[in-house]
Amino acid sequence: MKSFDIKTKIFFGDQALDRLAEIPYNRVLIVTDPFVAKGSMIDLVTEPLKRGNKEFEIFKDVVPDPPIEKISEGVRKMLEYKPDAIVAVGGGSAIDSSKSIREFALRVEQYAEVGLIAIPTTSGTGSEVTSFAVVSEPAAQMKYPLVSRSLTPDEAILDAELVKSVPPSITADTGMDVFTHALEACVSINRNDFSTALAEKAIEICGVFLLRAYLDGNDTHARQKMHSASCLAGLAFNSASLGLNHGMAHQLGATFHIPHGRANAMLLPHIIEFNSDINKHSKSRTEYLPAVKRYATVAQILGLSSYNEIMTVRSLVNWVQFMLKEMDIPLSVSQMGTVTEEEYFGAIDRMADAAMADGCTETNPRVPRKKDVIEIYKKLW
C-alpha cells in the first residue's frame, strides 16, 4: 500500500505575504541570512507581522550549506526566546536551517508545539514543502541529508515580490535545480501517479518560463510561475525522492562549494545518459532501460521529439546543454576555474564513496556501481 499527502498549506499569488498578519501565532522567531536581514526585503516580512500585532525577533546567522555549528547557535536562540512559530525567510539554506533548528531544539526541550512557516526567496529548492533538510560538517567535507515528516513546514508563502531582485546567475542555478528535482522525481523508482503529475507540470513550466525569468528578472509572471514550479517539484520529490544526480551533486557542494543547483545542472546531461545507457550501440538494441521511456515523455512535454526513443532522449540531453549555455552555466568543472585538476581528481574516489552512500542515490532508476560514479565525475571535469 502507498499513500500521498500534502502536509503544508500553501499561500501564493498577489499579496501572499499578507498571510503573516493572520497567522495563529503571537511570538515569532524569524530565521534568515545577513543579506536578507539588512536589506529592504525583510520589511516585506516584518510589516505584516507588525500589522497583526505579532512579537518577533530575528536570527540572522544563516550561511550557505548550513554547518552544524550555526544550527547549534539557532537552537540556543530558539530555546532562549521560546517562540510559538519560526518564520524561515531565504533560500534553501535558511529553510533547511529553520527545519533543523526547530527539530533539535524541541528534542532538547519540548516546551510547546512550534509552527514552521517557510517563505522562499529563490525559486529552486522546494524546501518549503519537503520533509528533507541538509546540514554540513565543513571539517569532514560532508553533507548530511535529514529526512523526517516532522521537518515539513506547516505553511509556505510563495510571493514573487521576494524573487524579483535575484540576479540572473542565481536564477539560472536555482531554476535548473527545479528542473532536476522534477526530472529525478519522474524517473525515481518510488515515483507514483501523483508525484509524476506534479513533476511533469513543473517541467512544463520550466520549459516555458525559466529562460524568460533569467533574461528579465522583472518579468513578474515568469517569476511567479517558476516559484510555483519550484514548489510543485518539491512536492513531487518529497513523495518520490530523487536519484544519483543529487547524490553526486551533494559531494561537489561539500568538497568544492559548487552551488547546489549549478552542480545538479552540470551533472544532469551525464546522468540522463547513464540512466538511459545511451552509447554508440544504442540503436541496435531491441530493448531499452525503463528510464528511456520516461525521459522520452519528458522530452515530449518540452516539445522535443524524434523518430525513436533513443534520439528523443538525446534531444533531451541537447536541450539541457542548450539551457546551460544560454544561461552561462559551465558544462564542466574545469570551465569554472575555481578548482585545480589535481584537487578535483584527488577527491573523486572519496566523493564516489559518499555519493554511493547518499540517501538520494537509493531511488535512482539504474543501480550505479562505484566505478560508474567515478567515470561520471571524470567526464564532468
C-alpha positions in Angstrom: 0.0 0.0 0.0 1.2 3.5 -0.8 0.0 6.9 0.3 0.3 10.5 -0.8 -0.5 13.6 1.2 0.4 17.3 1.4 1.1 18.5 4.9 1.9 22.1 4.1 -0.8 24.7 3.4 0.4 26.9 0.6 -0.4 30.6 0.1 0.5 32.1 -3.2 -0.3 34.9 -5.7 -0.5 38.6 -5.2 -0.1 39.9 -1.6 0.5 36.4 -0.4 2.7 37.8 2.4 -0.4 39.4 4.0 -0.9 35.9 5.4 1.7 36.8 8.1 -0.8 39.3 9.7 -3.3 36.4 10.1 -1.1 33.6 11.3 -2.3 31.8 14.5 0.9 32.6 16.4 1.9 35.6 18.5 5.6 35.1 19.2 7.7 34.6 16.1 11.4 33.9 15.5 12.5 34.9 12.0 15.4 32.9 10.7 17.3 34.3 7.8 20.7 35.3 6.5 22.6 38.6 6.9 21.9 39.7 3.3 18.1 39.5 3.7 18.2 40.9 7.3 20.0 44.1 6.3 18.1 44.8 3.1 14.6 46.1 2.3 13.3 42.5 1.7 13.0 41.9 5.4 10.5 44.7 5.6 8.1 42.8 3.4 8.0 40.2 6.2 8.1 42.3 9.3 5.4 44.8 8.1 2.5 42.3 8.0 3.7 40.8 11.3 3.5 44.3 12.9 0.0 44.8 11.4 -1.0 41.6 13.0 0.5 42.7 16.4 2.9 39.8 16.4 6.1 39.9 18.5 9.2 38.9 16.7 13.0 38.6 16.9 15.4 37.9 14.1 18.1 35.2 14.0 20.3 36.2 11.0 23.3 33.9 11.2 22.3 31.6 8.4 25.1 30.8 6.0 25.2 28.6 2.8 25.4 24.9 3.3 24.3 25.3 6.9 27.0 23.9 9.2 26.2 22.1 12.5 27.8 24.9 14.5 25.3 27.5 13.1 22.4 25.2 13.7 23.5 24.9 17.3 23.5 28.7 17.6 20.0 28.8 16.3 18.9 26.1 18.7 20.2 28.2 21.6 18.4 31.3 20.3 15.1 29.4 20.0 15.3 27.9 23.5 16.2 31.4 24.9 13.3 33.2 23.0 10.8 30.3 23.1 8.7 31.4 20.0 5.5 29.6 19.1 6.4 29.8 15.5 9.5 30.0 13.3 9.3 32.0 10.0 12.1 31.0 7.7 12.9 33.6 5.1 15.5 32.9 2.4 16.8 30.2 0.1 17.3 26.5 0.8 19.9 27.2 3.5 17.6 29.4 5.6 14.7 27.0 5.3 16.8 23.9 6.0 18.4 25.7 9.0 14.9 26.5 10.3 13.8 22.9 10.0 16.9 21.7 11.8 16.8 24.3 14.5 13.1 23.5 15.3 13.7 19.8 15.2 16.8 19.8 17.5 15.5 22.5 19.9 12.3 20.6 20.6 14.3 17.4 21.3 16.2 19.3 23.9 13.1 21.0 25.4 9.6 20.2 24.2 8.2 23.4 25.6 5.3 23.7 23.1 4.1 22.9 19.6 6.0 25.3 17.4 4.8 26.1 13.9 7.1 26.5 10.9 6.3 28.9 8.1 8.6 28.8 5.1 9.0 31.9 2.8 11.4 31.1 -0.1 13.3 34.0 -1.7 14.6 31.8 -4.5 12.8 29.6 -6.9 14.8 26.4 -6.5 14.9 24.1 -3.6 11.3 23.4 -2.9 12.3 23.0 0.7 9.2 24.9 1.8 7.1 21.8 1.3 9.5 18.9 1.9 10.5 16.7 4.8 14.2 17.0 3.9 16.9 19.2 5.2 20.7 19.2 4.5 23.3 20.2 7.1 27.1 20.1 6.6 30.2 19.4 8.5 32.9 21.5 6.9 35.8 19.9 8.7 34.9 16.5 7.2 33.7 18.0 3.9 30.4 16.1 4.3 26.8 17.0 3.8 24.1 15.0 5.7 20.6 14.8 4.4 18.0 14.7 7.2 14.6 13.1 6.4 11.6 13.2 8.8 8.0 14.1 8.4 8.4 16.4 11.4 10.7 18.6 9.3 7.9 19.5 6.9 6.8 23.2 7.2 3.2 23.8 8.3 2.8 26.7 5.9 4.5 28.0 2.8 4.1 31.5 1.4 5.0 32.0 -2.3 5.3 35.7 -3.2 7.1 36.7 -6.4 8.0 40.1 -4.8 10.7 38.3 -2.9 12.4 36.9 -6.0 12.4 40.0 -8.3 15.9 41.0 -7.2 17.5 37.6 -7.6 20.4 38.0 -10.0 20.5 36.1 -13.3 23.2 33.6 -12.3 21.2 32.5 -9.2 18.0 32.4 -11.2 19.8 30.1 -13.6 21.2 27.8 -10.9 18.1 27.6 -8.9 15.9 27.2 -12.0 17.9 24.2 -13.1 17.6 22.8 -9.6 13.9 22.9 -10.0 14.2 21.1 -13.3 16.5 18.5 -11.8 14.1 17.9 -8.9 11.2 17.3 -11.2 13.2 15.1 -13.7 14.6 12.9 -10.9 11.1 12.5 -9.4 9.8 11.5 -12.8 12.3 8.6 -13.1 12.7 7.6 -9.5 11.9 4.0 -8.6 9.5 5.4 -5.9 7.5 7.6 -8.4 3.7 7.4 -8.4 0.9 8.9 -10.4 0.5 11.8 -8.0 4.2 12.7 -7.8 4.6 12.3 -11.6 1.7 14.6 -12.3 3.3 17.3 -10.1 6.8 16.8 -11.6 5.6 16.9 -15.2 3.8 20.2 -14.6 6.9 21.6 -13.0 8.9 20.5 -16.1 6.3 22.1 -18.4 6.6 25.4 -16.5 10.4 25.3 -16.6 10.3 24.8 -20.4 8.2 27.9 -20.9 9.3 30.3 -18.1 12.9 29.5 -16.9 14.7 31.3 -19.7 12.2 34.2 -19.5 12.9 34.6 -15.8 16.6 34.5 -16.5 16.6 37.1 -19.3 14.2 39.5 -17.5 14.1 39.5 -13.7 11.3 42.0 -13.7 9.0 39.6 -15.6 6.8 39.0 -12.6 4.6 36.4 -14.4 7.6 34.3 -15.2 9.0 34.7 -11.7 5.7 33.6 -10.1 5.5 30.6 -12.5 9.0 29.5 -11.5 8.1 30.0 -7.9 5.1 27.6 -8.4 7.3 25.2 -10.4 9.8 25.0 -7.5 7.0 24.2 -5.1 5.4 21.6 -7.4 8.8 19.9 -7.9 9.4 19.9 -4.1 6.0 18.2 -3.6 6.9 15.6 -6.3 10.3 14.6 -4.9 9.0 14.7 -1.3 6.9 11.8 -2.3 9.1 10.1 -5.0 12.6 11.0 -3.7 15.5 11.9 -6.0 18.4 10.0 -7.6 22.1 9.8 -8.4 22.2 13.3 -9.7 21.6 14.7 -6.2 23.7 12.0 -4.6 26.7 13.2 -6.7 25.9 16.9 -6.5 25.9 16.9 -2.7 29.6 15.8 -2.8 30.6 18.5 -5.3 29.0 21.1 -2.9 30.5 19.7 0.2 34.0 19.3 -1.3 34.4 22.3 -3.6 31.5 24.6 -2.6 29.9 24.5 -6.0 26.4 25.9 -5.6 23.9 23.1 -5.4 21.7 24.0 -8.3 24.8 24.5 -10.5 26.3 21.2 -9.5 23.0 19.5 -10.4 22.8 21.3 -13.8 26.3 20.3 -14.8 25.8 16.7 -13.9 22.4 16.3 -15.5 23.4 15.5 -19.1 25.7 12.8 -17.8 23.1 11.3 -15.5 20.5 11.2 -18.2 23.0 9.3 -20.5 23.9 6.9 -17.7 20.3 6.1 -16.6 19.4 5.6 -20.3 22.6 3.7 -21.1 23.0 5.7 -24.3 26.1 4.9 -26.3 27.2 4.1 -29.8 25.5 0.7 -29.7 22.1 2.0 -28.5 20.4 2.0 -31.9 21.0 -1.7 -32.4 19.1 -2.8 -29.2 15.7 -4.3 -29.2 15.0 -3.3 -25.5 16.0 -0.2 -23.6 16.2 0.5 -19.9 12.9 1.7 -18.3 14.1 5.2 -17.8 14.4 5.7 -21.6 10.6 5.8 -22.0 10.2 8.2 -19.0 12.9 10.6 -20.3 11.2 10.4 -23.8 7.9 11.5 -22.2 9.7 14.5 -20.5 11.2 15.4 -23.9 7.8 15.4 -25.4 6.4 17.7 -22.7 9.2 20.1 -23.6 8.2 20.0 -27.3 11.2 17.8 -28.2 10.7 14.6 -30.3 12.4 12.5 -32.8 11.7 9.3 -34.8 12.7 6.9 -32.0 13.0 6.9 -28.2 16.8 7.0 -28.1 17.0 10.0 -30.4 14.3 11.7 -28.3 16.3 11.2 -25.1 19.4 12.6 -27.0 17.3 15.6 -27.8 16.6 16.0 -24.0 20.3 15.9 -23.3 20.9 18.5 -26.0 18.1 20.7 -24.5 19.7 20.6 -21.1 23.1 21.5 -22.6 21.5 24.3 -24.6 19.9 25.8 -21.4 23.2 25.7 -19.6 24.9 27.6 -22.4 22.1 30.1 -22.7 22.2 30.8 -19.0 26.0 30.9 -18.8 26.3 27.8 -16.6 29.6 25.9 -17.1 29.3 22.5 -18.7 32.3 21.2 -16.8 34.2 21.8 -13.5 37.3 22.8 -15.4 35.4 25.7 -17.1 34.6 27.1 -13.6 38.3 27.9 -13.0 37.9 27.6 -9.2 39.2 24.0 -8.8 42.6 22.6 -9.9 42.8 19.4 -11.8 44.9 17.9 -9.1 42.4 18.8 -6.4 39.5 17.5 -8.3 40.9 14.1 -9.4 42.3 13.7 -5.9 38.8 13.9 -4.4 37.0 11.7 -6.9 37.4 8.4 -5.0 36.1 9.8 -1.7 33.3 11.7 -3.4 32.2 8.5 -5.2 32.1 6.6 -1.9 29.9 9.4 -0.4 27.7 9.5 -3.4 27.1 5.8 -3.2 26.1 6.1 0.4 23.9 9.2 -0.1 20.2 8.5 0.5 19.1 10.1 -2.8 21.1 7.5 -4.8 18.9 4.7 -3.4 16.0 5.6 -5.7 17.9 6.1 -8.9 16.3 4.2 -11.8 19.6 2.5 -12.7 21.7 1.0 -9.8 25.2 2.5 -10.1 28.5 0.9 -9.2 31.3 2.9 -7.7 33.2 2.7 -11.0 30.2 4.2 -12.8 30.2 7.1 -10.4 33.9 7.7 -10.8 33.5 7.7 -14.5 30.8 10.3 -14.4 32.9 12.5 -12.1 35.8 12.2 -14.6 33.6 13.1 -17.5 32.4 16.2 -15.6 35.9 17.6 -15.4 
